[in-house]
Amino acid sequence: MKEAADMAIPHLFRCPISLDLFKDPVTLCTGQTYDRSSIEKWLAAGNLTCPVTMQKLHDPSIVPNHTLRHLIDQWLHMGDQFDPDYLATIDSLASLKYSLESHEGTLEDKLQTLKKIRELSEQSPSGNSCLLQLGFLPLFLELVFGRVKAKLSQDCIKFVDLALSCAVRLLHLSGLESLNMLKEESKLASFLDLLEHGTDVVKISLCHLLELISSSSSLETKELREMLGRTRELLHGLVLLVSHGSEASEAGIKALTALSSLQSNQQNLVREGAIDGLITYILRAERRENNLAPMAMATLEKLAGIESTKEALINNPDGVNALVRMVFRVSDHEGSESAVSLLMIICYDSLRAREEAIGAGVLTQLLLLLQSQCSCRTKTKARMLLKLLRSKWAEDSHRV
């Protein structure tokens, strides 16, 4: 085992404060790593910012960087036998990270730096692991949501697009605690701005973030999940996204479905027009391949326990018609069960719904469904709906 003094210390293995070899590396919420003794002195002096990035610390806790500690131990133990290519990749990424964090350089320079980072991570088998070890995830998120931009230039759009896609890829390999930055008002404002004005690619990535957050059961993001479900601008923006029939509509459906899984969000979604948005998507989806109409139907069914959902379905001029058309489709039977269940719910108490359903051809649709290869449970529900319509028709005729 060689002494550190006998070898050139890689930039990655030096504390940014002391410039000496790390003895006990720890990481801040900003993703920056320091030697424990150095950063503790900095914090004890009353500083509430990250020494390198000067970002305000929304969480002052420090976390041991075991991965970096292990790398340093390997480097010290193996000396010249330490994989030079691996070390070169890490050192190159560390230098590029410094360039991204620097306040110098144009946006075009930073865009090129980001492209180099992506290329290096893709070329190396352990590229994404290296990015996580070096704290790139919180950096990418900070670059995307760090400033509210009144108007996005073309270069800025390209930069945000690339940084966001890199962040989403890393989030699939790590925890979601870095996303807690969205609890900050300015960061959430940037998110909403991008959801409204970003490209379809950016909107798809944002929807992936929402899906990850809402699908997680982690206690670390519980407060964030609840906050997003209360953010009216966010829910309304998602409803508009699924309604407009853009390339991002499918990602919007997935995000909206994930949000609806939390019972506390359901009333808010209905209030912000989710029912009308889902109906519009279902009707438009017939003209699109690989659509998520069955998922949209399942989401409607999930929201059907709320009284205002039934009212919205009946009051929407195309609501009942959309459900009837989903009862039987030649291509597949996904969504049929949800459509039948929803029709049973709204037809039970509403003469108007029953008349609209019959006028839209629900009886023919149900008979076709019963002759198809759909599941036994779906056929059972179809028979129940037929029986309901028959008995209610008799009651309605008797009243007349």
Protein Blocks (a to p, Z undefined) as FASTA:
>chain_A
ZZfklpccdfklpcfklopacfbdcddfkopacdfklmmmmmmnopabdfklopacfblc
dcddfklmmmmmmmmmnmmmpcfklmmmmmmmmmmmmmmmpmgdcfklmmmmmmmmmmmm
mmpmklmmmmmmnommmmmmmmmmmpccfbacfklmmmmmmmmmmmmmmmmmmcfklmmm
mmpmklmmmmmmmmmmmcfklmmmmmmmmmmmmmpccfklmmmmmmmmmmmklmmmmmmm
mmnopaklmmmmmmmmmmmmpmklmmmmmmnopmmmmmmmmmmmmmpghiaklmmmmmmm
mmmmpmklmmmmmmpmklmmmmmmmmpcfkbmghklmmmmmmmmmmmmmmklmmmmmmno
pmmmmmmmmmmcbdfklmmmmmmmmmmmmmmmmmmmmmZZ
